[in-house]
Amino acid sequence: MTLSVSVVTPSYNQAEFIEDTLRSVSRQTYKPITHHVIDGGSNDGTVEILAEQEEKYDLRWTSEPDGGQSEAINKGFDRAEGEIIGWLNSDDVYFTIDTVERVVEMFKQTDADVIYGNDALIDAAGTVFKIRRKYDWDYDRLCRGMVISQPATFFRAEVLENNRLRRNLHLSMDYEFWLRLGRHYSFKHLDAIVAGNRIHSQRKRIAEGDAAIMEDKRLREEYGCQDGARRRANWYLQDVPNLARRRAEAAVSVLKGELPRERSIAFDGRYLHRHQLALNQILPQRFVR
């Protein structure tokens, strides 16, 4: 049984990164994939890149002013005709050429409505500097903080029948989406590197860090999640020992050379030296989300 896949990408003035994003979709071994790019009227060369790439695979794009990222993503969701939907921002990438193939296989084998995987943090030049191994699904853990990587997440089309992103959220629209879906749908974790999550100075959650923290906090309150001293105490008691163990396991995996080979990477990226990459698994994360 072949399941069709649609990938939705919002874009605005991301010419520096979007070619890697497009390449990571076009290089996927799984077919059929339709890639919908909703551009907000970029003037930095993005449109020219999209026009050049549209002949190379099933890329469908528009470029016109919109009301921001949430509106652009919702437009893409409206146009996505696939049975499985992915949401990939214009500075992020799918990690290996068989990423979608592995995700679809898990959908076939399970009754999951939403599947999320691990991610790799990559810098502006595409260098992989950290691997993040995610926890298996636990709504209480999601309540304590964002534990799902948005570019590493796929969901069945049925999820979108009654759900869209909230346009009143500026930074945490993905967090609210998972909190809402988590109450009604089945989530499962794919223990594989699914996406490259790009960290750079123009990223909104980095540029507006304090505002992002406050928006997350308001959402936790809205959804009745524990917060304040009680939440922090539970986090230390429940998550810190597990986090230390998982980081150590990731470091050992890197040292043993268990990462995907560079030639299978779907974008123009590379790894840090193995020993430095292993060390980065132990060091505190440079990026909260």
C-alpha positions as CSV (number, residue, x, y, z in Angstrom):
1,M,0.0,0.0,0.0
2,T,1.4,3.4,-1.1
3,L,0.5,6.4,1.1
4,S,0.8,9.8,-0.6
5,V,2.8,12.5,1.3
6,S,2.5,16.3,1.3
7,V,5.1,18.5,2.8
8,V,4.2,22.1,3.7
9,T,6.8,24.8,4.0
10,P,6.2,28.4,5.0
11,S,8.8,30.8,3.7
12,Y,9.7,34.5,3.9
13,N,13.2,35.8,2.9
14,Q,15.0,32.6,3.6
15,A,17.1,32.4,0.3
16,E,20.2,31.6,2.4
17,F,18.7,28.3,3.6
18,I,15.7,27.3,1.4
19,E,17.7,25.6,-1.3
20,D,18.8,23.1,1.3
21,T,15.2,22.6,2.4
22,L,14.0,22.0,-1.1
23,R,17.0,19.6,-1.8
24,S,16.2,17.6,1.3
25,V,12.7,16.9,0.0
26,S,13.6,16.4,-3.6
27,R,16.2,13.8,-2.7
28,Q,13.8,11.6,-0.8
29,T,13.7,8.0,-2.0
30,Y,10.0,7.7,-1.2
31,K,7.4,8.7,-3.8
32,P,4.9,10.2,-4.3
33,I,5.7,13.4,-2.4
34,T,4.2,16.8,-3.2
35,H,5.9,19.8,-1.7
36,H,3.8,23.0,-1.1
37,V,5.9,26.1,-0.4
38,I,3.8,29.1,0.8
39,D,6.0,32.2,0.4
40,G,5.0,35.5,1.9
41,G,6.3,37.7,-0.9
42,S,10.1,37.3,-0.5
43,N,12.4,39.9,-2.1
44,D,15.7,38.3,-1.4
45,G,16.0,35.8,-4.3
46,T,13.8,33.1,-2.8
47,V,11.3,33.3,-5.6
48,E,14.1,32.7,-8.2
49,I,15.2,29.7,-6.3
50,L,11.7,28.3,-6.2
51,A,11.2,28.9,-10.0
52,E,14.5,27.1,-10.7
53,Q,13.6,24.1,-8.5
54,E,10.0,23.5,-9.6
55,E,11.1,21.6,-12.7
56,K,13.1,19.1,-10.7
57,Y,10.4,17.5,-8.6
58,D,6.7,17.9,-7.6
59,L,7.1,21.4,-6.1
60,R,4.1,23.7,-6.0
61,W,4.6,27.2,-4.7
62,T,3.0,30.6,-4.4
63,S,4.5,34.0,-3.4
64,E,2.2,36.7,-2.1
65,P,1.9,38.8,1.1
66,D,0.2,37.0,4.0
67,G,-0.6,37.5,7.7
68,G,2.4,35.7,9.0
69,Q,3.8,32.2,9.5
70,S,0.6,30.6,10.9
71,E,-1.5,31.8,8.1
72,A,1.0,30.6,5.6
73,I,1.1,27.1,7.1
74,N,-2.7,27.0,7.3
75,K,-2.8,27.8,3.6
76,G,-0.4,24.9,2.9
77,F,-2.5,22.6,5.1
78,D,-5.6,23.6,3.0
79,R,-3.7,22.6,-0.2
80,A,-2.1,19.5,1.0
81,E,-3.8,16.5,-0.6
82,G,-1.5,13.7,0.8
83,E,-2.6,11.0,3.3
84,I,0.5,11.9,5.4
85,I,1.4,15.5,6.1
86,G,4.8,17.0,7.1
87,W,5.5,20.5,8.2
88,L,9.1,21.7,7.3
89,N,10.1,25.3,7.8
90,S,12.2,27.0,5.1
91,D,15.4,26.9,7.2
92,D,15.1,23.2,8.3
93,V,15.7,20.0,6.4
94,Y,14.9,16.3,6.3
95,F,18.0,14.5,7.5
96,T,18.6,11.5,5.2
97,I,17.3,10.5,1.8
98,D,15.2,7.7,3.3
99,T,13.6,9.9,6.1
100,V,10.1,9.9,4.6
101,E,10.3,6.2,3.6
102,R,10.9,5.3,7.3
103,V,8.2,7.6,8.6
104,V,5.6,6.1,6.1
105,E,6.6,2.6,7.0
106,M,5.9,3.3,10.7
107,F,2.5,4.8,9.8
108,K,1.7,1.5,8.0
109,Q,2.8,-0.6,10.9
110,T,1.0,1.3,13.7
111,D,-2.3,3.1,14.3
112,A,-0.5,6.3,15.2
113,D,-2.1,9.6,14.1
114,V,1.1,11.6,14.7
115,I,4.7,10.3,14.4
116,Y,7.7,12.4,15.6
117,G,11.4,11.5,15.4
118,N,14.7,12.7,16.7
119,D,16.5,15.7,15.3
120,A,20.0,17.0,14.7
121,L,20.9,20.6,15.4
122,I,22.7,22.2,12.5
123,D,24.3,25.6,12.1
124,A,23.9,28.2,9.4
125,A,26.5,26.4,7.2
126,G,24.7,23.0,7.6
127,T,27.2,21.5,10.1
128,V,25.6,19.0,12.5
129,F,26.8,19.9,16.0
130,K,24.3,18.0,18.2
131,I,22.0,15.0,18.1
132,R,18.8,15.1,20.1
133,R,17.2,11.8,21.0
134,K,13.5,12.4,21.9
135,Y,11.5,10.7,24.6
136,D,8.7,8.3,23.9
137,W,5.3,10.0,24.0
138,D,4.1,11.3,27.3
139,Y,1.6,14.1,27.4
140,D,2.7,15.2,30.9
141,R,6.2,15.7,29.7
142,L,4.9,17.8,26.8
143,C,3.1,19.9,29.4
144,R,6.4,20.6,31.1
145,G,8.0,21.9,27.9
146,M,8.4,21.5,24.2
147,V,9.7,17.9,23.7
148,I,8.7,17.4,20.1
149,S,10.7,18.7,17.2
150,Q,8.3,20.3,14.7
151,P,10.3,19.5,11.5
152,A,10.7,15.9,12.6
153,T,6.9,15.4,12.9
154,F,4.3,14.0,10.5
155,F,0.6,13.4,10.9
156,R,-2.3,11.7,9.1
157,A,-4.5,13.9,6.9
158,E,-7.5,13.2,9.2
159,V,-5.8,15.3,11.9
160,L,-6.3,18.4,9.8
161,E,-10.0,17.9,9.3
162,N,-10.8,20.0,12.3
163,N,-7.4,21.5,13.3
164,R,-5.4,24.5,12.1
165,L,-2.7,26.6,13.7
166,R,-3.9,29.5,15.9
167,R,-3.1,32.8,14.1
168,N,-2.9,34.8,17.3
169,L,0.3,33.0,18.4
170,H,3.6,34.5,17.2
171,L,6.2,32.1,18.4
172,S,4.6,29.0,20.0
173,M,2.0,28.0,17.4
174,D,3.6,24.5,17.1
175,Y,3.6,24.0,20.8
176,E,-0.1,24.8,21.1
177,F,-0.8,22.5,18.1
178,W,0.8,19.5,19.8
179,L,-0.8,20.3,23.2
180,R,-4.2,20.4,21.4
181,L,-3.6,17.3,19.3
182,G,-2.2,15.4,22.2
183,R,-5.5,15.4,23.9
184,H,-7.3,13.6,21.1
185,Y,-4.8,11.8,18.9
186,S,-2.3,9.0,19.2
187,F,1.4,10.0,19.1
188,K,4.3,7.6,18.6
189,H,8.1,8.2,18.6
190,L,10.3,7.1,15.8
191,D,13.8,6.5,17.3
192,A,15.7,7.8,14.3
193,I,17.1,11.2,13.1
194,V,14.3,12.6,11.0
195,A,15.1,16.3,10.6
196,G,17.9,18.9,10.8
197,N,16.8,21.7,13.0
198,R,18.7,24.8,12.0
199,I,20.0,27.2,14.6
200,H,20.9,30.7,13.5
201,S,20.7,34.2,14.7
202,Q,17.6,35.2,12.6
203,R,15.5,32.3,14.1
204,K,12.5,33.9,15.8
205,R,12.7,31.9,19.0
206,I,16.3,32.9,19.4
207,A,15.8,36.6,18.5
208,E,12.8,36.9,20.7
209,G,13.7,34.5,23.5
210,D,12.0,36.1,26.4
211,A,8.7,36.5,24.5
212,A,8.9,32.9,23.5
213,I,9.3,31.8,27.1
214,M,6.3,33.8,28.1
215,E,4.1,32.6,25.3
216,D,5.0,29.0,26.2
217,K,4.1,29.7,29.8
218,R,0.7,31.2,28.9
219,L,-0.1,28.0,26.9
220,R,0.8,25.7,29.7
221,E,-1.5,27.7,32.0
222,E,-4.3,27.6,29.3
223,Y,-4.0,23.8,29.0
224,G,-3.9,23.3,32.8
225,C,-0.3,22.1,32.8
226,Q,1.8,22.3,36.0
227,D,4.0,25.3,36.2
228,G,6.3,27.2,38.5
229,A,8.1,25.5,41.4
230,R,6.0,22.3,41.2
231,R,6.8,21.8,37.6
232,R,10.5,22.5,38.0
233,A,10.6,20.1,41.0
234,N,9.0,17.3,38.9
235,W,11.3,18.0,36.1
236,Y,14.4,17.5,38.2
237,L,13.0,14.4,39.9
238,Q,11.7,12.7,36.7
239,D,13.6,14.0,33.7
240,V,17.1,15.0,34.7
241,P,18.4,11.4,35.4
242,N,16.9,10.2,32.2
243,L,18.3,13.1,30.2
244,A,21.8,12.5,31.5
245,R,21.5,8.8,30.5
246,R,20.2,9.6,27.1
247,R,22.9,12.1,26.4
248,A,25.6,9.6,27.5
249,E,24.0,7.0,25.2
250,A,24.0,9.5,22.3
251,A,27.7,10.3,22.9
252,V,28.6,6.6,22.8
253,S,26.6,6.2,19.6
254,V,28.5,9.0,18.0
255,L,31.9,7.6,19.1
256,K,31.0,4.2,17.7
257,G,30.1,5.8,14.3
258,E,26.5,4.8,14.5
259,L,25.2,8.0,12.8
260,P,23.9,7.9,9.2
261,R,26.7,8.1,6.7
262,E,27.3,11.6,5.2
263,R,26.6,10.4,1.7
264,S,23.0,9.5,2.8
265,I,22.4,13.0,4.2
266,A,19.6,14.7,2.1
267,F,21.0,18.2,2.3
268,D,24.5,19.7,1.8
269,G,25.6,19.1,5.4
270,R,28.4,17.5,7.3
271,Y,29.2,16.4,10.8
272,L,31.6,18.0,13.3
273,H,34.6,15.9,14.1
274,R,33.4,12.8,15.8
275,H,35.0,13.5,19.2
276,Q,33.7,17.1,19.3
277,L,30.2,15.9,18.3
278,A,30.2,13.3,21.0
279,L,31.3,15.9,23.6
280,N,28.4,18.2,22.4
281,Q,25.9,15.5,23.4
282,I,27.0,15.9,27.0
283,L,27.3,19.7,27.1
284,P,24.1,21.7,28.0
285,Q,21.9,22.4,25.0
286,R,22.5,25.7,23.2
287,F,18.9,25.8,22.1
288,V,15.9,25.4,24.5
289,R,13.4,24.1,21.9
